[in-house]
Amino acid sequence: MSSLVLSNFILFTTKSQLVGTFAQYNHNSRGIFTEFTFLAITQVQWINHNVNNTTFFLQTTINSKIKTKLSQRE
């Protein structure tokens, strides 16, 4: 049990760093396409690791960022 918790914590920490790095990259590049690509990749990875709640949270967060950017461009 503790090893599962530890592996999930490491996974979450790694993904959090990846999300932070990506968010900075995306802010610098002002891209929308990269967000869709990143969403697809992370969604598959998260589901493979059976962390569905986090997948949903990440998807919702990125989708809202995309909607904000699209509305700003109109």
BELFEN-V454691 format. One record per backbone hydrogen bond with DSSP energy under -0.5 kcal/mol. NH is the residue of the N-H (numbers start at 1). CO is the residue of the C=O. Records with the same first field share a line. If there is no record, write none. Layout:
BEGIN
NH->CO / CO
END
This chain:
BEGIN
5->1
6->2
7->3
8->4
9->5
10->6
11->7
12->8
13->9
14->10
15->11
16->12
17->13
18->14
19->15
20->16
21->17
22->18
23->19
24->20
25->21
26->22
27->23
28->24
29->25
30->26
31->26
35->32
36->32
37->33
38->34
39->35
40->36
41->37
42->38
43->39
44->40
45->41
46->42
47->43
48->44
49->45
50->47
51->46
55->51
56->52
57->53
58->54
59->55
60->56
61->57
62->58
63->59
64->60
65->61
66->62
67->63
68->64
69->65
70->66
71->67
72->68
73->69
74->70
END
